[in-house]
Amino acid sequence: MASNPEAGASIVHRDTLKPGCDVDELDLAALGHEQVLTRKFNIWSMLALSFCVLGTWSTFAQGLSSGLTNGGPVVILWGLVLVLFCNLCVAVSLGEMCSAMPTNLGQAFWISHLFPTPSGRFASYMCAWINTFGWWTLSASQIAFMTDFILGMKLLFDPDWESSGWMQFLIYIGITALMSAINIVFCRKDNILPMFNNLVGVTFVGLFFVISLALLISVGTRSDLRFQNPGFIFGAWLNQTGWSDGVTWFMGLVQAAYGLTAFDSAIHMVEEIPNPRINIPRVIWLSVLSGALTGFLFMIVCLASIQSLDDILDPVTGLPFMDLLSSTLGVNGGCVLLSFFIFNGIGQGVSIVTSASRLTWSFARDGGLPWSSYLSVINHTWKVPVRAIVAQGIIIGLVGVLYTFASTVLEAILSVSTIALTISYAMPIIALLIKGRDELPAGPFRLGSLGSTINWIAVIYCAITSVFFFFPGSPDPAPVDMNYAIAVFGVMLCVSLAFWLYRGRSDFMQAESIDGRSPAMRRGKGNSPKGTVRNTAKATSPEPLRNNL
C-alpha cells in the first residue's frame, strides 16, 4: 500500500501490497480498495453501534403520537411484528450481499458489480446518493428530536414559555458540532470509539429497563393512577386521519419502519471490523431482532401507562412521551429520566454520524461527490476522514435551518430518511433478482433455496411502504399539514442528477471502468499496470479471492 495513510485508493496494485497483509486487507484489495481505516471494532462493539443507531424503543417513544393517530395500538404492536418479519427479509438479503462483497459503499457497490454497464453505473450512482441522503436526513432527525426534547423540558416547568427560532437553531448546531467533534477526537486511539459505543449500548439497554420499570412501578403503586385495560393495549384501533382504515394501517407502519431503519449502519463500517464477511451479516439481523423485541416490550409499557389519551394526542410539550413521563412520574421524576434519555440520545446520534460519515467518505472515494479527491482523504493524525465528517456536519447544519423555521420540515425529514434508506435497500436486491442469484459471488452467509422468496418479500415490502410514506396525514390537508417528503425527495433527485451530469458520469466508479481501461488509459497514457486490482474484478468466494492474491 501507499506509505502515506492520508492517501485514499480507488485502484490497488497487488505488487504494492505490504508483505504480511492480513486476510481482510487482501480481501478489500481484491475488491479494489486499499485498507486505510483501522479494524478497531469487534462484533460486540459493532452490534452496540448498530443497536444504538436503530434505537428502536427510544425512536418509538419519540414518535408515539404518529402511531396512536394512525391506527393506534393495533398498528403500533402488530404492525411492528409485520415490519419485523419484512425487515428481517431485507436485512438478511443485504447481509448475503455484504458477505459476498464487503465494502463501505455497500448497496451502490453491489449494483455496479452486478451490472458493470453504463446504465448499471448510473443506477449505482443514484443508489449511493439516495443512501447517503437518507443517512444525512437520519442524522438531522436525531439531532432535531434531541433539540425538541431539551426545549420540551423547559415547557414541563413553564407551559406558557415559548422558544425562539434562534435558540432552537443554536442548540441544533451545538449538538451537530458536538457529535462531529466526538467522531474525530475519539478515533485518535483505536480503542476509544469502540469503547464509547459499548458504553452507549450498555446505558441504552439499562435505560430501557429503568424507564420501563419506573413507569410500571409508578402506575402500579399510586392510587391516583391506573393501567389501561388489555383490550386497549393489544386491540384498540384509532383512526384520526380521515383516510380509510386500509390506508391508515399502512401509514401507521412508518413508526415501526423508522424504528427499524438504518440497519445498514454496520455495512458502512465493514472496513473497521475483522472478518466482515461473517460478522457483519450477524450484526445486521441481530440488531433488527433485538431492536424489535425491546421496541415491542417498551410500547406495551407505554400503552399500559397512558392516563389520558387526549393529553397524549395533544401534549403540552408537543412530545407525547414527555407528557407521559410527567403524568406518571411527576415533573421532577420525569425530567430526571428525560435527562438521561437525552444524554443517551446524543450518544446514539454520535453512532449515527459515525456510520453516515463512513458512507460519505466511501462515496467520495469512488468519485461520487463534488470535491471527492478532497473529501476522501484520511487524516493521518486522527485516523478518520475528518474532511468528510466536517462537510457532512455542515450539510446537516443547513438542514437545521429548514427545520428551525418550518414546522413541517421535521416530519418531512423523518419520512424522507425512512423512504431514502428503504429505497436504497431495495435497489441492489432488485438488481440481484434481475441479474440472477447465481451471479452473486459466494460468501459465507448464504440464503440458499429460500433466497429468491426472501428477496421478493423484501422488494414488495420496500415498494409498498415507500409509496405510503409519501402520503399526507389526511386526505385534504391544509398547506401546513402537507407531507413535504415528496418535495424534499424530489429536490434530492434533482441535485443528484445535476451532479451526475456535471461530474458523476465522468468520475464515479472510474477505477471500475466499464470498458476495462483505467482513466490513464482513456487519456492515452498506456496500458494498465500488471497486477492491478479493479473494482470490476469479479469476486468469487472468499477462498478464491485470497488465493488470487
Secondary structure per residue as TSV (DSSP state, phi and psi in degrees):
chain	resnum	aa	ss	phi	psi
A	1	M	-	360.0	165.7
A	2	A	-	-64.3	144.0
A	3	S	S	-73.6	-22.4
A	4	N	-	-86.0	112.7
A	5	P	T	-70.3	-6.8
A	6	E	T	-86.0	-6.7
A	7	A	-	-91.5	119.0
A	8	G	-	-77.5	162.3
A	9	A	-	-137.8	124.2
A	10	S	S	-101.5	-17.7
A	11	I	S	-125.8	128.9
A	12	V	E	-114.6	137.2
A	13	H	E	-102.5	131.2
A	14	R	G	-59.2	-38.1
A	15	D	G	-77.5	-3.0
A	16	T	G	-103.2	-3.3
A	17	L	S	-70.1	139.4
A	18	K	-	-67.2	144.0
A	19	P	T	-60.8	142.6
A	20	G	T	84.3	11.6
A	21	C	-	-59.5	140.1
A	22	D	-	-76.5	171.8
A	23	V	H	-62.5	-41.5
A	24	D	H	-63.8	-37.4
A	25	E	H	-66.5	-39.9
A	26	L	H	-68.4	-38.4
A	27	D	H	-58.5	-46.1
A	28	L	H	-65.5	-38.2
A	29	A	H	-63.1	-37.1
A	30	A	H	-65.5	-24.6
A	31	L	T	-90.7	-0.7
A	32	G	T	104.5	10.6
A	33	H	-	-130.1	153.0
A	34	E	-	-92.3	143.9
A	35	Q	-	-78.2	104.5
A	36	V	-	-117.6	-12.5
A	37	L	S	-101.6	149.2
A	38	T	-	-85.0	143.1
A	39	R	-	-87.2	77.4
A	40	K	-	-93.4	-14.2
A	41	F	-	-90.4	151.1
A	42	N	-	-112.3	-178.0
A	43	I	H	-64.5	-30.5
A	44	W	H	-75.4	-43.8
A	45	S	H	-68.6	-32.0
A	46	M	H	-71.2	-38.4
A	47	L	H	-65.0	-38.8
A	48	A	H	-61.8	-43.9
A	49	L	H	-61.1	-48.6
A	50	S	H	-65.2	-41.0
A	51	F	H	-63.4	-40.4
A	52	C	H	-72.8	-34.4
A	53	V	H	-63.7	-44.6
A	54	L	H	-61.8	-47.2
A	55	G	-	49.6	43.7
A	56	T	H	-58.2	-51.1
A	57	W	H	-67.8	-36.2
A	58	S	H	-73.3	-33.3
A	59	T	H	-64.5	-41.2
A	60	F	H	-62.3	-37.5
A	61	A	H	-64.6	-41.6
A	62	Q	H	-64.7	-35.7
A	63	G	T	-108.7	33.1
A	64	L	H	-58.3	-40.4
A	65	S	H	-66.7	-31.8
A	66	S	H	-60.9	-45.2
A	67	G	H	-70.2	-36.6
A	68	L	H	-66.9	-38.1
A	69	T	H	-83.0	-23.3
A	70	N	E	-106.3	61.4
A	71	G	E	113.5	-25.1
A	72	G	T	74.9	-157.8
A	73	P	H	-55.0	-33.5
A	74	V	I	-58.8	-46.9
A	75	V	I	-73.6	-39.5
A	76	I	I	-58.3	-46.0
A	77	L	I	-90.0	-56.2
A	78	W	I	-79.1	-26.7
A	79	G	I	-64.7	-34.8
A	80	L	H	-63.5	-39.0
A	81	V	H	-61.6	-43.7
A	82	L	H	-64.1	-45.6
A	83	V	H	-63.9	-37.2
A	84	L	H	-59.8	-48.3
A	85	F	H	-59.3	-47.4
A	86	C	H	-67.3	-40.7
A	87	N	H	-69.0	-31.1
A	88	L	H	-64.1	-37.0
A	89	C	H	-63.3	-42.6
A	90	V	H	-65.1	-44.7
A	91	A	H	-62.3	-46.3
A	92	V	H	-72.4	-27.9
A	93	S	H	-64.1	-45.3
A	94	L	H	-69.6	-36.3
A	95	G	H	-61.2	-37.7
A	96	E	H	-63.9	-43.1
A	97	M	H	-70.6	-35.3
A	98	C	H	-67.0	-35.9
A	99	S	H	-63.9	-29.4
A	100	A	H	-83.6	-37.5
A	101	M	S	-140.4	79.8
A	102	P	-	-82.4	94.0
A	103	T	-	-132.8	157.4
A	104	N	T	-61.6	-31.8
A	105	L	T	-69.1	-23.8
A	106	G	T	62.9	-118.2
A	107	Q	H	-54.3	-44.1
A	108	A	H	-65.4	-39.1
A	109	F	H	-63.6	-40.8
A	110	W	H	-64.2	-39.0
A	111	I	H	-62.7	-45.3
A	112	S	H	-64.4	-31.0
A	113	H	H	-73.7	-41.7
A	114	L	H	-70.2	-32.1
A	115	F	-	-128.0	79.1
A	116	P	-	-77.7	59.7
A	117	T	S	-129.6	167.3
A	118	P	H	-56.6	-42.4
A	119	S	H	-67.8	-35.0
A	120	G	H	-66.2	-37.5
A	121	R	H	-67.1	-37.3
A	122	F	H	-65.9	-44.5
A	123	A	H	-62.1	-39.4
A	124	S	H	-62.5	-42.4
A	125	Y	H	-62.6	-45.7
A	126	M	H	-65.4	-38.9
A	127	C	H	-62.4	-41.7
A	128	A	H	-63.0	-41.7
A	129	W	H	-65.7	-45.6
A	130	I	H	-62.2	-42.9
A	131	N	H	-64.9	-46.0
A	132	T	H	-63.5	-43.9
A	133	F	H	-61.6	-38.7
A	134	G	H	-60.8	-40.2
A	135	W	H	-72.3	-35.4
A	136	W	H	-63.7	-45.3
A	137	T	H	-71.0	-31.6
A	138	L	H	-63.9	-43.1
A	139	S	H	-60.7	-44.0
A	140	A	H	-63.3	-39.1
A	141	S	H	-67.5	-38.0
A	142	Q	H	-65.1	-42.9
A	143	I	H	-65.1	-40.2
A	144	A	H	-64.2	-41.0
A	145	F	H	-63.0	-43.7
A	146	M	H	-64.7	-36.7
A	147	T	H	-61.7	-45.2
A	148	D	H	-64.3	-38.0
A	149	F	H	-68.2	-39.2
A	150	I	H	-62.1	-47.0
A	151	L	H	-70.8	-31.6
A	152	G	H	-65.6	-29.9
A	153	M	H	-62.5	-35.2
A	154	K	H	-63.2	-39.1
A	155	L	H	-66.8	-26.5
A	156	L	H	-63.0	-34.3
A	157	F	H	-91.4	-26.0
A	158	D	-	-140.2	84.6
A	159	P	T	-60.1	-21.7
A	160	D	T	-87.4	-5.7
A	161	W	-	-72.0	141.0
A	162	E	-	-122.6	127.0
A	163	S	-	-79.4	152.2
A	164	S	-	-100.3	157.1
A	165	G	H	-61.4	-38.7
A	166	W	H	-66.9	-35.4
A	167	M	H	-66.9	-43.4
A	168	Q	H	-59.6	-44.1
A	169	F	H	-65.9	-41.7
A	170	L	H	-64.6	-40.7
A	171	I	H	-64.4	-43.4
A	172	Y	H	-59.3	-48.3
A	173	I	H	-65.4	-39.1
A	174	G	H	-61.2	-43.6
A	175	I	H	-66.2	-40.9
A	176	T	H	-60.0	-46.3
A	177	A	H	-64.4	-40.3
A	178	L	H	-63.1	-46.1
A	179	M	H	-63.1	-41.0
A	180	S	H	-66.1	-42.6
A	181	A	H	-64.1	-42.6
A	182	I	H	-60.4	-39.0
A	183	N	H	-68.0	-19.4
A	184	I	H	-90.7	-53.0
A	185	V	H	-66.0	-39.6
A	186	F	T	-74.3	-2.7
A	187	C	T	-99.6	1.2
A	188	R	S	-60.0	-40.1
A	189	K	S	-115.6	138.4
A	190	D	T	-61.5	-28.9
A	191	N	T	-87.8	-9.7
A	192	I	H	-73.8	-49.3
A	193	L	H	-63.0	-44.3
A	194	P	H	-60.6	-40.1
A	195	M	H	-63.7	-39.0
A	196	F	H	-61.7	-44.4
A	197	N	H	-65.9	-36.7
A	198	N	H	-61.6	-43.0
A	199	L	H	-63.3	-46.8
A	200	V	H	-62.8	-39.6
A	201	G	H	-64.1	-44.5
A	202	V	H	-65.3	-44.6
A	203	T	H	-67.9	-30.9
A	204	F	H	-65.6	-43.7
A	205	V	H	-66.5	-43.0
A	206	G	H	-61.3	-40.6
A	207	L	H	-66.3	-33.9
A	208	F	H	-57.7	-47.0
A	209	F	H	-70.7	-40.8
A	210	V	H	-63.2	-49.3
A	211	I	H	-67.2	-41.1
A	212	S	H	-61.5	-47.0
A	213	L	H	-67.7	-37.2
A	214	A	H	-61.9	-43.4
A	215	L	H	-64.6	-47.0
A	216	L	H	-64.8	-43.9
A	217	I	H	-67.6	-42.6
A	218	S	H	-63.4	-48.8
A	219	V	H	-67.5	-35.3
A	220	G	H	-75.7	-22.2
A	221	T	H	-107.3	-19.2
A	222	R	-	-88.8	133.7
A	223	S	T	-71.3	-23.1
A	224	D	T	-89.5	1.9
A	225	L	-	-119.1	155.4
A	226	R	-	-146.1	154.5
A	227	F	-	-82.4	148.7
A	228	Q	-	-69.1	152.5
A	229	N	-	-74.8	154.4
A	230	P	H	-57.7	-30.4
A	231	G	H	-61.5	-37.8
A	232	F	H	-71.8	-45.8
A	233	I	H	-61.3	-43.2
A	234	F	H	-107.4	-8.9
A	235	G	H	-140.0	1.0
A	236	A	-	-75.0	136.1
A	237	W	-	-113.4	122.9
A	238	L	E	-124.4	122.9
A	239	N	E	-129.4	100.8
A	240	Q	-	-114.4	27.2
A	241	T	S	-100.7	-26.9
A	242	G	S	92.6	-14.7
A	243	W	S	-77.7	163.2
A	244	S	-	-65.0	161.8
A	245	D	H	-61.5	-34.9
A	246	G	H	-64.6	-46.6
A	247	V	H	-64.8	-41.2
A	248	T	H	-61.0	-38.8
A	249	W	H	-58.1	-48.3
A	250	F	H	-68.6	-37.4
A	251	M	H	-67.4	-31.7
A	252	G	H	-68.1	-18.7
A	253	L	H	-71.3	-11.2
A	254	V	H	-61.3	-34.7
A	255	Q	H	-63.7	-48.7
A	256	A	H	-65.0	-40.8
A	257	A	H	-64.7	-41.3
A	258	Y	H	-65.0	-39.1
A	259	G	H	-71.0	-20.0
A	260	L	T	-113.0	18.2
A	261	T	-	-93.2	153.2
A	262	A	-	88.1	24.7
A	263	F	G	-73.8	-3.5
A	264	D	G	-80.3	5.7
A	265	S	G	-55.5	-42.1
A	266	A	T	-67.3	-31.7
A	267	I	G	-60.8	-40.0
A	268	H	G	-82.0	5.4
A	269	M	G	-117.9	14.6
A	270	V	G	-62.8	-25.2
A	271	E	G	-85.2	8.9
A	272	E	G	-125.1	20.3
A	273	I	S	-140.4	138.5
A	274	P	S	-68.1	152.2
A	275	N	S	48.6	54.9
A	276	P	H	-66.3	-24.7
A	277	R	H	-61.3	-30.0
A	278	I	H	-100.2	-43.3
A	279	N	H	-71.0	-41.2
A	280	I	H	-67.0	-45.8
A	281	P	H	-56.5	-38.1
A	282	R	H	-63.1	-45.7
A	283	V	H	-61.2	-40.6
A	284	I	H	-61.2	-55.1
A	285	W	H	-75.0	-29.5
A	286	L	H	-67.6	-38.4
A	287	S	H	-66.9	-39.6
A	288	V	H	-64.5	-45.6
A	289	L	H	-65.6	-46.5
A	290	S	H	-68.4	-35.6
A	291	G	H	-64.2	-44.4
A	292	A	H	-65.4	-39.3
A	293	L	H	-63.7	-49.0
A	294	T	H	-66.3	-36.8
A	295	G	H	-64.9	-42.1
A	296	F	H	-62.5	-47.7
A	297	L	H	-65.2	-40.4
A	298	F	H	-68.3	-36.4
A	299	M	H	-67.5	-34.7
A	300	I	H	-60.9	-44.6
A	301	V	H	-62.1	-46.8
A	302	C	H	-64.1	-45.6
A	303	L	H	-63.8	-38.5
A	304	A	H	-68.7	-26.1
A	305	S	H	-93.7	-4.9
A	306	I	-	-63.1	129.0
A	307	Q	S	-97.7	-43.3
A	308	S	-	-131.9	112.3
A	309	L	H	-63.1	-36.4
A	310	D	H	-63.1	-39.3
A	311	D	H	-67.6	-32.2
A	312	I	H	-75.0	-37.0
A	313	L	H	-75.3	-24.9
A	314	D	S	-129.8	69.6
A	315	P	-	-73.3	149.7
A	316	V	S	-64.0	-41.9
A	317	T	S	-82.8	-11.8
A	318	G	S	86.5	-4.7
A	319	L	-	-125.7	105.1
A	320	P	H	-54.6	-37.2
A	321	F	H	-64.3	-36.9
A	322	M	H	-64.5	-43.2
A	323	D	H	-67.5	-33.5
A	324	L	H	-63.6	-45.1
A	325	L	H	-64.9	-43.7
A	326	S	H	-68.1	-33.2
A	327	S	H	-75.7	-22.6
A	328	T	H	-104.0	-34.1
A	329	L	H	-106.3	-7.6
A	330	G	H	87.9	161.9
A	331	V	H	-63.7	-46.6
A	332	N	H	-65.8	-47.8
A	333	G	H	-63.6	-39.9
A	334	G	H	-63.2	-40.6
A	335	C	H	-68.1	-34.1
A	336	V	H	-61.6	-48.9
A	337	L	H	-67.3	-35.9
A	338	L	H	-65.3	-33.2
A	339	S	H	-62.2	-44.9
A	340	F	H	-65.6	-37.7
A	341	F	H	-61.6	-45.2
A	342	I	H	-67.4	-44.2
A	343	F	H	-58.5	-45.9
A	344	N	H	-69.3	-33.7
A	345	G	H	-62.8	-35.3
A	346	I	H	-68.0	-38.4
A	347	G	H	-61.4	-41.3
A	348	Q	H	-61.8	-39.5
A	349	G	H	-61.4	-35.2
A	350	V	H	-60.5	-42.1
A	351	S	H	-65.2	-38.7
A	352	I	H	-62.9	-45.2
A	353	V	H	-64.9	-34.5
A	354	T	H	-58.0	-53.5
A	355	S	H	-63.9	-42.0
A	356	A	H	-61.9	-40.0
A	357	S	H	-67.8	-34.0
A	358	R	H	-69.1	-35.7
A	359	L	H	-67.9	-44.3
A	360	T	H	-58.0	-45.1
A	361	W	H	-64.2	-45.7
A	362	S	H	-66.8	-33.4
A	363	F	H	-64.7	-41.5
A	364	A	H	-67.4	-37.8
A	365	R	H	-58.6	-33.1
A	366	D	T	-94.0	14.6
A	367	G	T	78.3	22.0
A	368	G	-	-91.9	-17.6
A	369	L	S	-106.7	156.5
A	370	P	T	-59.6	143.4
A	371	W	T	56.4	41.8
A	372	S	H	-60.0	-40.9
A	373	S	H	-62.9	-29.4
A	374	Y	H	-78.3	-43.4
A	375	L	H	-76.4	-19.1
A	376	S	T	-86.8	2.3
A	377	V	-	-74.4	135.2
A	378	I	-	-95.9	122.2
A	379	N	-	-69.6	130.8
A	380	H	T	-66.4	-37.1
A	381	T	T	-75.2	-47.0
A	382	W	T	-94.3	-9.1
A	383	K	S	63.5	23.4
A	384	V	S	-139.5	164.8
A	385	P	-	-76.8	79.2
A	386	V	H	-58.4	-42.8
A	387	R	H	-63.6	-40.5
A	388	A	H	-66.1	-38.7
A	389	I	H	-64.7	-44.4
A	390	V	H	-66.3	-45.6
A	391	A	H	-61.2	-42.1
A	392	Q	H	-62.5	-40.9
A	393	G	H	-61.6	-37.9
A	394	I	H	-64.8	-43.1
A	395	I	H	-63.2	-44.8
A	396	I	H	-62.9	-36.9
A	397	G	H	-63.8	-37.8
A	398	L	H	-65.6	-35.2
A	399	V	H	-61.0	-34.3
A	400	G	H	-62.3	-29.9
A	401	V	H	-62.2	-45.1
A	402	L	H	-65.1	-44.6
A	403	Y	H	-62.3	-36.7
A	404	T	H	-70.1	-37.2
A	405	F	H	-107.8	8.6
A	406	A	-	-139.7	115.0
A	407	S	T	-65.8	-23.3
A	408	T	T	-90.0	-5.4
A	409	V	H	-70.1	-38.0
A	410	L	H	-58.9	-44.0
A	411	E	H	-63.8	-39.7
A	412	A	H	-65.3	-40.7
A	413	I	H	-62.2	-44.6
A	414	L	H	-59.3	-47.2
A	415	S	H	-65.7	-42.9
A	416	V	H	-65.9	-38.6
A	417	S	H	-61.0	-42.6
A	418	T	H	-67.1	-44.9
A	419	I	H	-63.2	-48.5
A	420	A	H	-62.7	-45.5
A	421	L	H	-65.0	-40.3
A	422	T	H	-62.3	-43.7
A	423	I	H	-64.0	-38.9
A	424	S	H	-66.8	-25.4
A	425	Y	H	-74.3	-39.1
A	426	A	H	-71.0	-35.4
A	427	M	H	-59.1	-49.7
A	428	P	H	-69.1	-29.4
A	429	I	H	-67.7	-41.3
A	430	I	H	-62.0	-43.0
A	431	A	H	-60.0	-39.9
A	432	L	H	-65.8	-41.8
A	433	L	H	-66.2	-37.9
A	434	I	H	-69.0	-45.1
A	435	K	H	-71.4	-34.5
A	436	G	-	111.6	130.2
A	437	R	G	-64.1	-23.6
A	438	D	G	-71.2	-11.5
A	439	E	G	-84.7	-9.2
A	440	L	S	-78.6	126.1
A	441	P	-	-56.0	143.9
A	442	A	-	-78.0	120.7
A	443	G	-	-111.1	175.6
A	444	P	S	-64.7	-29.1
A	445	F	-	-100.5	111.4
A	446	R	-	-127.4	145.6
A	447	L	-	-89.3	-13.6
A	448	G	G	66.2	-142.7
A	449	S	G	-68.6	-20.6
A	450	L	G	-85.9	-1.1
A	451	G	H	-56.3	-48.7
A	452	S	H	-62.6	-43.9
A	453	T	H	-61.6	-46.1
A	454	I	H	-62.5	-43.1
A	455	N	H	-61.0	-42.9
A	456	W	H	-67.2	-40.5
A	457	I	H	-59.4	-43.1
A	458	A	H	-61.5	-45.1
A	459	V	H	-66.1	-44.8
A	460	I	H	-61.9	-43.0
A	461	Y	H	-61.3	-47.8
A	462	C	H	-61.1	-40.3
A	463	A	H	-66.5	-46.7
A	464	I	H	-66.1	-48.8
A	465	T	H	-66.7	-36.8
A	466	S	H	-61.1	-38.5
A	467	V	H	-66.8	-48.3
A	468	F	H	-70.6	-24.3
A	469	F	T	-71.8	-11.4
A	470	F	T	-85.9	-10.8
A	471	F	S	-69.3	144.6
A	472	P	-	-73.1	169.2
A	473	G	S	-69.1	-19.3
A	474	S	S	-145.3	161.1
A	475	P	S	-63.5	-34.9
A	476	D	S	-124.8	72.5
A	477	P	-	-77.5	148.5
A	478	A	-	-72.4	160.5
A	479	P	G	-52.6	-36.2
A	480	V	G	-71.2	-21.6
A	481	D	G	-100.0	3.1
A	482	M	-	-65.1	150.1
A	483	N	-	-91.5	104.0
A	484	Y	T	-88.5	16.1
A	485	A	H	-60.1	-39.0
A	486	I	H	-67.0	-33.0
A	487	A	H	-69.2	-43.9
A	488	V	H	-62.7	-43.9
A	489	F	H	-65.7	-38.8
A	490	G	H	-63.7	-40.5
A	491	V	H	-62.2	-42.0
A	492	M	H	-60.3	-43.1
A	493	L	H	-63.4	-40.8
A	494	C	H	-63.7	-42.2
A	495	V	H	-63.0	-45.3
A	496	S	H	-65.0	-38.7
A	497	L	H	-65.7	-39.3
A	498	A	H	-62.8	-43.1
A	499	F	H	-68.2	-31.6
A	500	W	I	-63.0	-45.5
A	501	L	I	-68.7	-33.5
A	502	Y	I	-75.4	-52.3
A	503	R	I	-137.2	-27.2
A	504	G	I	-58.2	-42.9
A	505	R	H	-68.4	-20.2
A	506	S	H	-99.5	-23.6
A	507	D	H	-109.0	-34.5
A	508	F	T	-68.6	129.7
A	509	M	T	55.3	33.3
A	510	Q	G	-77.2	-18.9
A	511	A	G	-66.7	-24.3
A	512	E	G	-101.2	58.8
A	513	S	-	-65.4	141.1
A	514	I	T	-69.7	-34.1
A	515	D	T	-94.1	7.9
A	516	G	S	82.8	8.2
A	517	R	-	-114.6	144.4
A	518	S	-	-76.5	166.5
A	519	P	H	-56.8	-36.1
A	520	A	H	-64.0	-39.3
A	521	M	H	-65.2	-38.5
A	522	R	H	-68.6	-23.7
A	523	R	T	-87.6	3.1
A	524	G	T	82.4	28.5
A	525	K	-	-104.6	25.0
A	526	G	-	104.3	-176.4
A	527	N	-	-80.8	163.9
A	528	S	-	-67.5	137.6
A	529	P	-	-64.0	150.0
A	530	K	T	-63.4	135.9
A	531	G	T	87.7	9.0
A	532	T	E	-69.2	134.7
A	533	V	E	-104.3	115.4
A	534	R	-	-101.5	159.8
A	535	N	T	-61.2	-23.7
A	536	T	T	-84.4	-5.9
A	537	A	S	-61.7	117.3
A	538	K	-	-68.1	117.3
A	539	A	-	-76.5	139.1
A	540	T	-	-110.9	-138.9
A	541	S	-	-74.1	165.3
A	542	P	H	-57.5	-40.3
A	543	E	H	-66.9	-47.0
A	544	P	H	-58.2	-37.4
A	545	L	H	-58.4	-45.1
A	546	R	H	-73.1	-35.9
A	547	N	H	-65.5	-35.2
A	548	N	H	-64.4	-23.6
A	549	L	-	-96.0	360.0
